[in-house]
Amino acid sequence: DMGTSKGAMGAVSSATTDLFDRPEALLIAAAAVLPLLLLANSLRPRKKIQSGAQSWQHARVVKSAVPLMGRSPSLPPSSAPPKPVDLSGCWLNTDIRGDFRAYMVAMGAPFLVQQAAKDDGYGVGKMYNSISNQTRWHLSLETTFPFVYNIDLELDGREREYGKDPLGRTLRYCARWEGSELVAYRGGVLLWKRVLEGPDTMLWHLYDAKGNRVTRVFTKGEPPHHFRREPRR
């Protein structure tokens, strides 16, 4: 038995030495083990993301822009030279053009989230956008529906993270001016556009992965009470 044990250990030692003496053998061994490691990792339990009316109504994100590491995704050529327009002010969502339920389905929203949004009229009469601190390369955006969040949006065409949405997915995109349209892309794919339709009407076009569009129509007006900042004394 001792002889057998020593023989086995010698064989293992010899095989290990061969692997390090022959780099190509080491690469082959690593390639054989890697799929097993990936499979084991995929079987690990994941943290569940809460969905439904509770998360739809009460999730909150307060996040400033954080530049991503690594190279930016390739963007399509700009449709026009930048000609920024003034989007500053408080805007109330007063209408929706298009099938918003179909848009939510295409974007992967769970059924309970879809139903909660439908029960809330998809935010018509409830969603406010407050836009401030606008410059050529920056603006601040506060939104009240379906969750409350504040974003310092950078308009230089570099992809950034802006926190997470109610489904736990990372809000990551890049924004820039194309003519008088404020446009956002993720991975080179068009996500949304903000444009003015007259001095008191702003359109927020939203696009799914296939390029289908729905539009939130905003009307400029007085901010709700929680947007009205008390003067400092």
Number of C-alpha atoms within 10 A of each C-alpha: 6 7 8 9 10 11 12 12 12 12 12 12 12 11 12 13 11 13 16 12 11 11 11 11 13 15 13 11 12 11 11 11 11 11 11 11 10 10 10 10 10 10 8 8 7 7 6 7 10 13 16 18 18 13 19 21 18 13 19 19 16 13 14 17 15 15 15 13 8 7 8 17 16 12 15 10 7 12 10 11 10 15 12 17 16 13 21 16 16 21 24 26 23 17 17 19 12 13 12 20 16 14 19 16 13 14 12 12 17 13 13 14 20 22 16 18 21 13 11 16 14 21 20 17 13 15 20 25 22 21 20 17 11 17 13 15 14 16 17 17 19 18 18 19 22 22 16 16 20 20 18 20 20 22 19 13 18 18 26 21 16 22 20 17 17 22 17 14 10 12 12 19 22 25 24 23 24 18 16 16 20 21 22 23 22 19 14 15 18 21 20 20 20 19 17 18 12 9 10 13 18 21 22 20 19 19 19 19 12 9 11 14 18 21 20 22 20 25 20 20 13 12 15 13 7 8 14 9 7 7 5 4 3
